[in-house]
Structure formats: structure tokens, C-alpha cells
């Protein structure tokens, strides 16, 4: 896939996709910071759940869930390619991203390799 592809769209019919300059934000569009993500799947879809780890009134850490994005496995795989290409490009510009510490904290250090 060429490096210049930065978005993936899918429709169920054969109608042409909108050009990139025809993009607009929905009235309910929200931009939020997420420092936690969870992924679940079924045979039919993949769900990305986003949260922010915050402290509550008792000074305990809690996951404050704020959004879920549900997509087809095909679209999720295309998103994986886009994210991978963008992270590689970022690392080529700014340097290697070390995630070993946070993966160890999450108990998933084997995934960081």
C-alpha cells in the first residue's frame, strides 16, 4: 500500500466514495485524549473502546470510558495498516517509540516485541 494513503472508507454499494476535500464534521464530533484502549471482537465486528485513566475522589485510578468504535474486521485490518504506516513514519522522523514499560505494566510484554 502506498505511503500517501492516510484514510480508509467502505460502503456497501458501488457508489463512488467522496473526495478527500468533501470531508465535514458531524454536529456531535468530539476530540478526546485517550491513554487507554481495549479491543474486543466477534465473528462479525471489532470494537475499539477508548478511555482515560483518571483518579477518583478517593485517589484511586479508574478507567473513564468515553467512546467505542465498532467496525468490520476488514475495515479494522485496513486501519491497522494505516496506523502501522503512520507510526513507522513518526519513528523515522522522531526516533523509536519504546513501549516495553507500559506493556510490562499491562502484563503483555510479549506483544511489545
ChimeraX commands (.cxc) that place a marker at each C-alpha (Angstrom):
marker #1 position 0.00,0.00,0.00 radius 0.5
marker #1 position 1.50,3.41,-0.90 radius 0.5
marker #1 position 2.64,5.61,1.99 radius 0.5
marker #1 position 0.41,8.52,0.94 radius 0.5
marker #1 position -2.82,6.67,1.80 radius 0.5
marker #1 position -3.98,8.09,5.13 radius 0.5
marker #1 position -7.61,7.03,5.35 radius 0.5
marker #1 position -9.83,4.07,4.56 radius 0.5
marker #1 position -13.54,4.16,3.81 radius 0.5
marker #1 position -16.02,1.43,2.99 radius 0.5
marker #1 position -19.56,1.45,1.64 radius 0.5
marker #1 position -21.87,-1.44,0.91 radius 0.5
marker #1 position -22.87,-0.23,-2.56 radius 0.5
marker #1 position -20.84,0.68,-5.61 radius 0.5
marker #1 position -21.38,4.44,-5.26 radius 0.5
marker #1 position -18.19,6.47,-5.64 radius 0.5
marker #1 position -16.53,7.50,-2.40 radius 0.5
marker #1 position -16.38,11.23,-1.59 radius 0.5
marker #1 position -13.17,13.02,-2.46 radius 0.5
marker #1 position -10.97,13.94,0.49 radius 0.5
marker #1 position -11.91,17.64,0.24 radius 0.5
marker #1 position -15.59,16.76,0.79 radius 0.5
marker #1 position -15.00,15.93,4.44 radius 0.5
marker #1 position -17.05,17.59,7.20 radius 0.5
marker #1 position -17.52,17.09,10.93 radius 0.5
marker #1 position -20.75,15.76,12.32 radius 0.5
marker #1 position -22.52,18.10,14.76 radius 0.5
marker #1 position -21.68,15.69,17.60 radius 0.5
marker #1 position -17.97,15.33,16.73 radius 0.5
marker #1 position -15.76,15.26,19.82 radius 0.5
marker #1 position -11.98,15.12,20.09 radius 0.5
marker #1 position -10.74,13.46,23.29 radius 0.5
marker #1 position -7.42,12.30,24.67 radius 0.5
marker #1 position -7.21,8.55,25.35 radius 0.5
marker #1 position -4.44,6.90,27.35 radius 0.5
marker #1 position -6.17,3.51,27.41 radius 0.5
marker #1 position -7.68,1.38,24.67 radius 0.5
marker #1 position -9.35,-2.01,24.77 radius 0.5
marker #1 position -10.15,-4.19,21.78 radius 0.5
marker #1 position -12.82,-6.89,21.66 radius 0.5
marker #1 position -14.12,-8.86,18.72 radius 0.5
marker #1 position -16.82,-11.18,17.50 radius 0.5
marker #1 position -17.03,-13.10,14.22 radius 0.5
marker #1 position -18.82,-10.07,12.74 radius 0.5
marker #1 position -17.08,-6.97,14.10 radius 0.5
marker #1 position -14.21,-5.49,16.07 radius 0.5
marker #1 position -14.85,-2.97,18.83 radius 0.5
marker #1 position -12.29,-0.37,19.92 radius 0.5
marker #1 position -13.09,1.06,23.36 radius 0.5
marker #1 position -11.32,4.24,24.43 radius 0.5
marker #1 position -10.83,5.57,27.95 radius 0.5
marker #1 position -8.75,7.92,30.01 radius 0.5
marker #1 position -7.12,6.72,33.21 radius 0.5
marker #1 position -8.01,9.27,35.89 radius 0.5
marker #1 position -8.08,9.41,39.66 radius 0.5
marker #1 position -11.38,9.43,41.52 radius 0.5
marker #1 position -12.34,11.24,44.73 radius 0.5
marker #1 position -10.56,8.51,46.76 radius 0.5
marker #1 position -7.33,8.99,44.81 radius 0.5
marker #1 position -7.81,5.61,43.10 radius 0.5
marker #1 position -7.13,5.09,39.41 radius 0.5
marker #1 position -10.22,4.41,37.31 radius 0.5
marker #1 position -10.83,3.91,33.61 radius 0.5
marker #1 position -13.21,6.58,32.39 radius 0.5
marker #1 position -14.71,5.07,29.23 radius 0.5
marker #1 position -15.88,7.67,26.74 radius 0.5
marker #1 position -16.12,6.12,23.26 radius 0.5
marker #1 position -16.47,2.87,21.37 radius 0.5
marker #1 position -15.85,2.46,17.66 radius 0.5
marker #1 position -17.28,-0.66,16.03 radius 0.5
marker #1 position -16.13,-1.75,12.58 radius 0.5
marker #1 position -15.95,-4.74,10.29 radius 0.5
marker #1 position -12.86,-6.97,10.55 radius 0.5
marker #1 position -11.88,-5.83,7.04 radius 0.5
marker #1 position -12.02,-2.17,7.99 radius 0.5
marker #1 position -10.14,-2.87,11.23 radius 0.5
marker #1 position -7.36,-4.57,9.26 radius 0.5
marker #1 position -7.14,-1.59,6.90 radius 0.5
marker #1 position -6.94,0.70,9.96 radius 0.5
marker #1 position -4.12,-1.48,11.32 radius 0.5
marker #1 position -2.16,-0.90,8.10 radius 0.5
marker #1 position -2.74,2.87,8.28 radius 0.5
marker #1 position -1.73,3.07,11.95 radius 0.5
marker #1 position 1.37,0.94,11.33 radius 0.5
marker #1 position 2.46,3.12,8.41 radius 0.5
marker #1 position 1.92,6.31,10.41 radius 0.5
marker #1 position 3.84,5.02,13.44 radius 0.5
marker #1 position 6.73,3.93,11.21 radius 0.5
marker #1 position 6.78,7.37,9.59 radius 0.5
marker #1 position 6.71,9.04,13.03 radius 0.5
marker #1 position 9.59,6.86,14.26 radius 0.5
marker #1 position 11.62,7.59,11.13 radius 0.5
marker #1 position 11.23,11.30,11.89 radius 0.5
marker #1 position 11.46,11.42,15.70 radius 0.5
marker #1 position 13.02,8.13,16.84 radius 0.5
marker #1 position 11.99,4.74,18.14 radius 0.5
marker #1 position 8.98,4.56,20.47 radius 0.5
marker #1 position 9.74,2.34,23.48 radius 0.5
marker #1 position 6.57,0.73,24.82 radius 0.5
marker #1 position 8.23,-2.04,26.86 radius 0.5
marker #1 position 7.49,-0.38,30.23 radius 0.5
marker #1 position 3.79,0.16,29.62 radius 0.5
marker #1 position 3.37,-3.29,28.05 radius 0.5
marker #1 position 5.04,-4.85,31.11 radius 0.5
marker #1 position 2.68,-2.91,33.37 radius 0.5
marker #1 position -0.24,-4.23,31.32 radius 0.5
marker #1 position 1.09,-7.80,31.59 radius 0.5
marker #1 position 1.55,-8.01,27.83 radius 0.5
marker #1 position 5.29,-7.58,27.40 radius 0.5
marker #1 position 5.43,-10.36,24.76 radius 0.5
marker #1 position 3.28,-8.17,22.48 radius 0.5
marker #1 position 5.82,-5.33,22.56 radius 0.5
marker #1 position 8.48,-7.35,20.72 radius 0.5
marker link #1:1,2 radius 0.2
marker link #1:2,3 radius 0.2
marker link #1:3,4 radius 0.2
marker link #1:4,5 radius 0.2
marker link #1:5,6 radius 0.2
marker link #1:6,7 radius 0.2
marker link #1:7,8 radius 0.2
marker link #1:8,9 radius 0.2
marker link #1:9,10 radius 0.2
marker link #1:10,11 radius 0.2
marker link #1:11,12 radius 0.2
marker link #1:12,13 radius 0.2
marker link #1:13,14 radius 0.2
marker link #1:14,15 radius 0.2
marker link #1:15,16 radius 0.2
marker link #1:16,17 radius 0.2
marker link #1:17,18 radius 0.2
marker link #1:18,19 radius 0.2
marker link #1:19,20 radius 0.2
marker link #1:20,21 radius 0.2
marker link #1:21,22 radius 0.2
marker link #1:22,23 radius 0.2
marker link #1:23,24 radius 0.2
marker link #1:24,25 radius 0.2
marker link #1:25,26 radius 0.2
marker link #1:26,27 radius 0.2
marker link #1:27,28 radius 0.2
marker link #1:28,29 radius 0.2
marker link #1:29,30 radius 0.2
marker link #1:30,31 radius 0.2
marker link #1:31,32 radius 0.2
marker link #1:32,33 radius 0.2
marker link #1:33,34 radius 0.2
marker link #1:34,35 radius 0.2
marker link #1:35,36 radius 0.2
marker link #1:36,37 radius 0.2
marker link #1:37,38 radius 0.2
marker link #1:38,39 radius 0.2
marker link #1:39,40 radius 0.2
marker link #1:40,41 radius 0.2
marker link #1:41,42 radius 0.2
marker link #1:42,43 radius 0.2
marker link #1:43,44 radius 0.2
marker link #1:44,45 radius 0.2
marker link #1:45,46 radius 0.2
marker link #1:46,47 radius 0.2
marker link #1:47,48 radius 0.2
marker link #1:48,49 radius 0.2
marker link #1:49,50 radius 0.2
marker link #1:50,51 radius 0.2
marker link #1:51,52 radius 0.2
marker link #1:52,53 radius 0.2
marker link #1:53,54 radius 0.2
marker link #1:54,55 radius 0.2
marker link #1:55,56 radius 0.2
marker link #1:56,57 radius 0.2
marker link #1:57,58 radius 0.2
marker link #1:58,59 radius 0.2
marker link #1:59,60 radius 0.2
marker link #1:60,61 radius 0.2
marker link #1:61,62 radius 0.2
marker link #1:62,63 radius 0.2
marker link #1:63,64 radius 0.2
marker link #1:64,65 radius 0.2
marker link #1:65,66 radius 0.2
marker link #1:66,67 radius 0.2
marker link #1:67,68 radius 0.2
marker link #1:68,69 radius 0.2
marker link #1:69,70 radius 0.2
marker link #1:70,71 radius 0.2
marker link #1:71,72 radius 0.2
marker link #1:72,73 radius 0.2
marker link #1:73,74 radius 0.2
marker link #1:74,75 radius 0.2
marker link #1:75,76 radius 0.2
marker link #1:76,77 radius 0.2
marker link #1:77,78 radius 0.2
marker link #1:78,79 radius 0.2
marker link #1:79,80 radius 0.2
marker link #1:80,81 radius 0.2
marker link #1:81,82 radius 0.2
marker link #1:82,83 radius 0.2
marker link #1:83,84 radius 0.2
marker link #1:84,85 radius 0.2
marker link #1:85,86 radius 0.2
marker link #1:86,87 radius 0.2
marker link #1:87,88 radius 0.2
marker link #1:88,89 radius 0.2
marker link #1:89,90 radius 0.2
marker link #1:90,91 radius 0.2
marker link #1:91,92 radius 0.2
marker link #1:92,93 radius 0.2
marker link #1:93,94 radius 0.2
marker link #1:94,95 radius 0.2
marker link #1:95,96 radius 0.2
marker link #1:96,97 radius 0.2
marker link #1:97,98 radius 0.2
marker link #1:98,99 radius 0.2
marker link #1:99,100 radius 0.2
marker link #1:100,101 radius 0.2
marker link #1:101,102 radius 0.2
marker link #1:102,103 radius 0.2
marker link #1:103,104 radius 0.2
marker link #1:104,105 radius 0.2
marker link #1:105,106 radius 0.2
marker link #1:106,107 radius 0.2
marker link #1:107,108 radius 0.2
marker link #1:108,109 radius 0.2
marker link #1:109,110 radius 0.2
marker link #1:110,111 radius 0.2
marker link #1:111,112 radius 0.2
marker link #1:112,113 radius 0.2
view
